Amino acid sequence: MPTFSLVNGSAEPETHTTSASTVGELRSEMSFGENTVISVDGTKAADSRQLLDGSIVSAVSTNKTGG
C-alpha cells in the first residue's frame, strides 16, 4: 500500500496511505470528481498512472466559481 503526500485545499501536504495502485483508483477511493485534476510529482496524471510509495499528489477541482 503506497504512502504518499497529498495537497488538497491546504498549504501543507498531508500523509496518506492508500490501497489504490493507480490515480483512477485513488480518485474513486477519495471521492475526487471527474472535474478534479490530479498531479503526481508535479505532472498532470492520467487515471492509469501508477502510484508509488513517497509520491507527492495534488488534487485541484476545476469547477470552482466565485472570486
Residue pairs with C-beta under 8 A, 6 or more apart in sequence:
1 17
1 18
1 19
2 17
2 18
2 20
2 21
2 51
2 52
2 53
2 54
2 55
3 15
3 16
3 17
3 18
3 53
3 54
4 15
4 16
4 17
4 18
4 51
4 53
4 54
4 55
4 56
4 57
5 13
5 14
5 15
5 16
5 55
5 56
5 57
6 13
6 14
6 15
6 16
6 57
6 58
6 59
7 13
7 14
7 56
7 57
7 58
7 59
8 14
8 58
8 59
13 56
18 25
18 26
18 29
18 30
18 51
19 25
19 29
20 26
20 28
20 29
20 51
21 50
21 51
22 47
22 48
22 49
22 50
22 51
23 38
23 40
23 45
23 46
23 47
23 48
23 49
23 51
24 47
24 48
25 51
26 32
26 38
26 51
26 57
27 36
27 38
27 47
30 59
32 38
32 59
33 61
33 63
35 61
35 62
35 63
36 59
36 60
36 61
36 62
37 44
37 59
37 60
37 61
37 62
38 44
38 45
38 57
38 58
38 59
39 45
39 57
39 58
39 60
40 49
40 51
40 55
40 56
40 57
41 55
41 56
42 56
51 57
